[in-house]
Amino acid sequence: MTRVIAVYGCFGLALGVLATIGWRYIAPYGSPDYAPIAPELIPPGQEQGFMIEVDHEKYISGPSWLPTAITLPLICTLLGVLAGVLVATLAHRRHCRGRA
């Protein structure tokens, strides 16, 4: 019974770590307000050019990773342990019912 709970707990932990890694690479950096503006369309045959002038830099931090890196594996591990307890309890009841 304990082995089943441990297996489900480890599986939940692994899923939580994978979810954290996936979240890290899917979450966008910065605000969508700072997306580059596309140049205006210029009719063919005319001179065209595009210039971006930067007179300062603005630091935009990425998403806060620490709360998610801790909570996702923790939540998934708890859900895995809960599923393991549920499976082990149902298997034990079924086994006891079959013996009677």
Contact map, one row per residue, 1 for C-alpha under 8 A:
1111100000000000000000000000000000000000000000000000000000000000000000000000000000000001000000000000
1111110000000000000000000000000000000000000000000000000000000000000000000000000000000000000000000000
1111111000000000000000000000000000000000000000000000000000000000000000000000000000000000000000000000
1111111100000000000000000000000000000000000000000000000000000000000000000000000000011011000000000000
1111111110000000000000000000000000000000000000000000000000000000000000000000000111111001000000000000
0111111111000000000000000000000000000000000000000000000000000000000000000000000010010000000000000000
0011111111100000000000000000000000000000000000000000000000000000000000000000000000010000000000000000
0001111111110000000000000000000000000000000000000000000000000000000000000000000110110000000000000000
0000111111111000000000000000000000000000000000000000000000000000000000000000111110010000000000000000
0000011111111100000000000000000000000000000000000000000000000000000000000000100100000000000000000000
0000001111111110000000000000000000000000000000000000000000000000000000000000100100000000000000000000
0000000111111111000000000000000000000000000000000000000000000000000000001001111110000000000000000000
0000000011111111100000000000000000000000000000000000000000000000000000001101100100000000000000000000
0000000001111111110000000000000000000000000000000000000000000000000000001000000000000000000000000000
0000000000111111111000000000000000000000000000000000000000000000000000001001000000000000000000000000
0000000000011111111100000000000000000000000000000000000000000000000000011111100000000000000000000000
0000000000001111111110000000000000000000000000000000000000000000000010011000000000000000000000000000
0000000000000111111111000000000000000000000000000000000000000000000000000000000000000000000000000000
0000000000000011111111100000000000000000000000000000000000000000000000011000000000000000000000000000
0000000000000001111111110000000000000000000000000000000000000000000110011000000000000000000000000000
0000000000000000111111111000000000000000000000000000000000000000000000000000000000000000000000000000
0000000000000000011111111100000000000000000000000000000000000000000000000000000000000000000000000000
0000000000000000001111111110000000000000000000000000000000000000000000000000000000000000000000000000
0000000000000000000111111110000000000000000000000000000000000000100000000000000000000000000000000000
0000000000000000000011111111000000000000000000000000000000000000000000000000000000000000000000000000
0000000000000000000001111111000000000000000000000000000000000000000000000000000000000000000000000000
0000000000000000000000111111100000000000000000000000000000000010000000000000000000000000000000000000
0000000000000000000000001111110000000000000000000000000000000110000000000000000000000000000000000000
0000000000000000000000000011111000000000000000000000000000011110000000000000000000000000000000000000
0000000000000000000000000001111101000000000000000000000000011110000000000000000000000000000000000000
0000000000000000000000000000111111100000000000000000000000010000000000000000000000000000000000000000
0000000000000000000000000000011111100000000000000000000000000000000000000000000000000000000000000000
0000000000000000000000000000001111100000000000000000000000000000000000000000000000000000000000000000
0000000000000000000000000000011111110000000000000000000000000000000000000000000000000000000000000000
0000000000000000000000000000001111111000000000000000000000000000000000000000000000000000000000000000
0000000000000000000000000000000001111100000000000000000000000000000000000000000000000000000000000000
0000000000000000000000000000000000111110000000000000000000000000000000000000000000000000000000000000
0000000000000000000000000000000000011111000000000000000000000000000000000000000000000000000000000000
0000000000000000000000000000000000001111100000000100000000000000000000000000000000000000000000000000
0000000000000000000000000000000000000111110000000000000000000000000000000000000000000000000000000000
0000000000000000000000000000000000000011111000000000000000000000000000000000000000000000000000000000
0000000000000000000000000000000000000001111101010000000000000000000000000000000000000000000000000000
0000000000000000000000000000000000000000111111000000000000000000000000000000000000000000000000000000
0000000000000000000000000000000000000000011111000000000000000000000000000000000000000000000000000000
0000000000000000000000000000000000000000001111100000000000000000000000000000000000000000000000000000
0000000000000000000000000000000000000000011111110000000000000000000000000000000000000000000000000000
0000000000000000000000000000000000000000000011111000000000000000000000000000000000000000000000000000
0000000000000000000000000000000000000000010001111100000000000000000000000000000000000000000000000000
0000000000000000000000000000000000000000000000111110000000000000000000000000000000000000000000000000
0000000000000000000000000000000000000010000000011111000000000000000000000000000000000000000000000000
0000000000000000000000000000000000000000000000001111100000000000000000000000000000000000000000000000
0000000000000000000000000000000000000000000000000111110000000000000000000000000000000000000000000000
0000000000000000000000000000000000000000000000000011111000000000000000000000000000000000000000000000
0000000000000000000000000000000000000000000000000001111110000000000000000000000000000000000000000000
0000000000000000000000000000000000000000000000000000111110000000000000000000000000000000000000000000
0000000000000000000000000000000000000000000000000000011111000000000000000000000000000000000000000000
0000000000000000000000000000000000000000000000000000011111100000000000000000000000000000000000000000
0000000000000000000000000000000000000000000000000000000111110000000000000000000000000000000000000000
0000000000000000000000000000000000000000000000000000000011111000000000000000000000000000000000000000
0000000000000000000000000000111000000000000000000000000001111100000000000000000000000000000000000000
0000000000000000000000000000110000000000000000000000000000111110000000000000000000000000000000000000
0000000000000000000000000001110000000000000000000000000000011111000000000000000000000000000000000000
0000000000000000000000000011110000000000000000000000000000001111100000000000000000000000000000000000
0000000000000000000000000000000000000000000000000000000000000111111100000000000000000000000000000000
0000000000000000000000010000000000000000000000000000000000000011111110000000000000000000000000000000
0000000000000000000000000000000000000000000000000000000000000001111111000000000000000000000000000000
0000000000000000000000000000000000000000000000000000000000000001111111100000000000000000000000000000
0000000000000000000100000000000000000000000000000000000000000001111111110000000000000000000000000000
0000000000000000100100000000000000000000000000000000000000000000111111111000000000000000000000000000
0000000000000000000000000000000000000000000000000000000000000000011111111100000000000000000000000000
0000000000000000000000000000000000000000000000000000000000000000001111111110000000000000000000000000
0000000000000001101100000000000000000000000000000000000000000000000111111111000000000000000000000000
0000000000011111101100000000000000000000000000000000000000000000000011111111100000000000000000000000
0000000000001001000000000000000000000000000000000000000000000000000001111111110000000000000000000000
0000000000000001000000000000000000000000000000000000000000000000000000111111111000000000000000000000
0000000000011011000000000000000000000000000000000000000000000000000000011111111100000000000000000000
0000000011111001000000000000000000000000000000000000000000000000000000001111111110000000000000000000
0000000010010000000000000000000000000000000000000000000000000000000000000111111111000000000000000000
0000000010010000000000000000000000000000000000000000000000000000000000000011111111100000000000000000
0000100111111000000000000000000000000000000000000000000000000000000000000001111111110000000000000000
0000110110010000000000000000000000000000000000000000000000000000000000000000111111111000000000000000
0000100000000000000000000000000000000000000000000000000000000000000000000000011111111100000000000000
0000100100000000000000000000000000000000000000000000000000000000000000000000001111111110000000000000
0001111110000000000000000000000000000000000000000000000000000000000000000000000111111111000000000000
0001100000000000000000000000000000000000000000000000000000000000000000000000000011111111100000000000
0000000000000000000000000000000000000000000000000000000000000000000000000000000001111111110000000000
0001000000000000000000000000000000000000000000000000000000000000000000000000000000111111111000000000
1001100000000000000000000000000000000000000000000000000000000000000000000000000000011111111100000000
0000000000000000000000000000000000000000000000000000000000000000000000000000000000001111111110000000
0000000000000000000000000000000000000000000000000000000000000000000000000000000000000111111111000000
0000000000000000000000000000000000000000000000000000000000000000000000000000000000000011111111100000
0000000000000000000000000000000000000000000000000000000000000000000000000000000000000001111111110000
0000000000000000000000000000000000000000000000000000000000000000000000000000000000000000111111111000
0000000000000000000000000000000000000000000000000000000000000000000000000000000000000000011111111100
0000000000000000000000000000000000000000000000000000000000000000000000000000000000000000001111111110
0000000000000000000000000000000000000000000000000000000000000000000000000000000000000000000111111111
0000000000000000000000000000000000000000000000000000000000000000000000000000000000000000000011111111
0000000000000000000000000000000000000000000000000000000000000000000000000000000000000000000001111111
0000000000000000000000000000000000000000000000000000000000000000000000000000000000000000000000111111
0000000000000000000000000000000000000000000000000000000000000000000000000000000000000000000000011111
